[in-house]
Amino acid sequence: MKTYNYSEFKNLELKDSLHKKLLMLSPDLIFHFYLDVAGNMIFPFLSKSAINYFELSQQEKHETGFKVLKSRIHPEDFHGFLTSIQVAKRTLLPWKHDFRVVLPEKGLRWYQGYASVEEDDTGVVGFYGKITDVTLYKEQESRLKLSEERFQFALQASSEGIWDLDVKSNRVFYSSQSMKMLEFDEHDRIDSINLWDDRVHPEDKEKYLTDIQAHIDNLTPYYENAQRVMTKSGEYKWILSRGKIIQRDALNNPLRIIGTHTDISVQKQKEDDMIKTMGIIGKQNSRLLNFAHIVSHNLRSHSSNIEMLLNIIDEESDQTFVEESFKHLKTSSKALTQTITHLKELVEIQSELSHKKENLNLNDFLGKTLDVLGEEIKSNKVVIQNKLKKTETILFNPAYLESILLNFTSNAIRYAHPERQPIISYSLKSVNKIKVLEIQDNGLGINLEKHGEKLFGMYKTFHKHKDARGIGLFITKNQIEAMGGTIDVHSVVGQGTTFKIYFNEQ
């Protein structure tokens, strides 16, 4: 039998007293209870904080623990409370349970119970633990959960993705919405930054990386860039990426960047459609302007020719010459009628926002042009070299073709070299299955180094001539381009000029 002297007992009493004082001063509720054979809850020890925790009255201090707990624990939580104790008793695992209580003054509070569970030799199971008021924590947890739910709802409603970059590791948090944009499984994901960067379109990547670096270098208050990103299916989507550095180290180096992803593919498509619409409107305005110039320019050529013939008839006494002039007058009148007919068709084309194309005999149209300008050709002793095949055709608009041939031919006559006989040559070649009409003269030529950029400008003239108005080439270029073709020019001052017209027959 072990014996103790008086001083040892005294020390044990002091220690026991100290432990009791410490337990009583603890802000948590300290308890020891066990379940007897009848299932009653017996509390051999309960710290004084139980009075404050449960706001016990003088009468309730003498009630059984079970009765007190039942009167205070929220009715919806009481069954779960008892069940958790029974489970701990059966398994002898540590007991931990959160529950609500309803107090007379403080109202609803959240408590958390924790206890170690032990079974003695007689089979009695004891619980040794504490109860802590976790109301503040629960309220914060509830507010955080509510905030997260609102945040998630806002993200889903706005269809924006979230990204969060750890700069040091180059690991990025991608939200489910960001993954959805790339057609991946819709769940949050942490991955390498390359998951996104490697999918950026090659044409957009340089600016994408430059914009990010500019923000990292503190050159911009935030990062913003629109880039095309390849989806899982291989298609590209336009994504607007925004971000801002929210954490830097002591040396001002970025540690964390957070931002959003927004799918702007629909917006970009609308912008492209708007640009196309503006292009159509611009072309339509150009065509309407062409029409106005065709009316003034082409009709003026016919009226001038008719006026000249009438003057000749009025002044000429030679009957044979008069009769020949009448023949030319009839030809010019017929050509005028055809021009008016084509202009009428042109009005219909403009109103339909489309260009009517016909399979035209190029040689026939050139013949009509030469007939219209017959007197000018004759008076200026112009040599015409028609190298076109009689059956050669092109798919083009008749009014435009007439205007183009008339402009180039009249210009070649107007700007002929004074020291040699004018020669105008017409030929048709095929370059890569595209028909190319070449109109070549040996006239004054044009200094392309000086005037090349404004050669086809409106009201631009390059030689001193009383009839020069700078409209013909402007009209011609617009007509050719309106039909989907192109025009090229080669010229040497003092030697002559060659115009090449490339026809788009699609």
Buried (B, 14 or more C-beta within 10 A) or exposed (E): EEEEEEEEEEEEEEEEEEEEEEBEEEEBBBBBBBBEEEEEBBBEEBBEBBBBBBBBEEEBEEBEBBEBBBBBBBEEBBEBBBEBBEEBBEEEEEBEBBBBBBEEEEEEBBBBBBBEBEEEEEEEBBBBBBBBBBBEEBEEEEEEEEEEEEEEEEBEEEEBBBBBBBBEEEBBBBBBBBBBBBBBEEEEBEEEBEBBBEBBEEEBBEEBBEBBEEBBEEEBEEBBBBBBBBBEEEEBBBBBBBBBBEEBEEEEEBEBBBBBBBBBBEEBEEEEEEEEEEEEEEBBEBBEBBBEBBBEBBBEBBEBBBEBBEEBBEEEEEEEEBEBBEEBBEBBBEBBEBBBEBBEBBBEBBEEEEBBBEEBBBBEBBBBBBBBBBBBBEEBEBEBEBEBEEEBBBBBBBBBBBBBBBBBBBBBBBBBBEEEEBBBBBBBEEEEEBBBBBBBBBBBBBBBEEBEEEBBEBEBEBEEEEEBBBBBBBBBBBBBBBBBBBBEBBBEBEEBBBBBBBBBBE
